């Protein structure tokens, strides 16, 4: 029996089955799914007893490592006695050795097994986040916010672990940027709190932050000011501006304005604060260059890498239909019809009767064995 041992998560089994049935719908007759906890061998075998003919039968086993050794060995010894051709799709949620260690060597020899590794959702999500949010190798990223919501709901499991929570926050942040733009974050209270925290961070904490894999590749550094006597004296002088007598309740408006001017002047003279402000600006430049609001992009349904290649993750249905029609070949009527329509020039306003005449001529030119009168009758309603 031809057997595919596929390592995949339990949540992906249905998607895997749908994909196999969709690709092999013309070859497969019936399919039977054996779920975890199944114990009756005769119930499974009886479903294939009446099958015959040229079409193959598909047996899907979910979480095979959870089934007993007695059930697995008995099932695989019984199936070869049937007269139908059975293909086995065996899914393992853990490691493949968890299944192979539960069956005999003779049983494995009967299976003619090939092993596959189905991409696990956590791995797919980690690679996506790494490529999109962490140190991307491109600067022209166009991603649809709706697609971000889709991958967040599809690829994340509700295990409430710290890593999954962090991934959820990352993708939610990126989704917010795509929908509202960078200003949506810059104007938020959390972002202002973060910028203020950077101004109070120690150099050790800032170095740890800059070593994060998301911004480490950009080689941004905190330019520590010169700690010479002049710099220390300048910082001390700026500190004196902030140490006058405390304000009383009778402080005038003019005194308050002068106080604010002193605070602003002190900040402008503080080299540590200026260095941190430059650091924040450089990080903002990275965010603005990579994260763009999808509403400003004409083709927001595309996921583009630079200018050389295009990958459709949120496909344009109209473009895909036209592309499939054009790829049918010169002998396919639909392909000929579409090419004839495009060759009319202003094809969106072309007369259907004129297009029909050109279509009939092209069909006859290509040598298709069809009656000319029958082709012309297709467009009788346009006369």
Secondary structure, 3 states (H helix, E strand, C coil): CEEEEEECCHHHHHHHHHHHHHHCCCCEEEEEEECCCCCCHHHHHHCCCCCCCCCEEEEEECCHHHCCHHHHHHHHHHHCCCCCCEEEEEEECCCCHHHHCCCCHHHHHHHCEEEEECCCHHHHHHHHHHHHHCCCCCCCEECCHHHHHHHHHHHCCCCCCHHHHHHHHHHHHHHHHHHHCHHHHHCCHHHHHHHHHHHHCCHHHHHHHHCCCCCHHHCCCCCCCCCCHHHHHHHHHHHHCCCCCCCCCCCCHHHHHHHHHHHHHHHHHCHHHHHHHHHHHHHHHHHHHHCCCHHHCCCCCCEEECCCEEECCCCCHHHHHHHHHHCCCCCCHHHHHHHHHHCCCCCCCCCHHHHHHHHHHHHHHCCCCCCHHHHHHCCHHHC
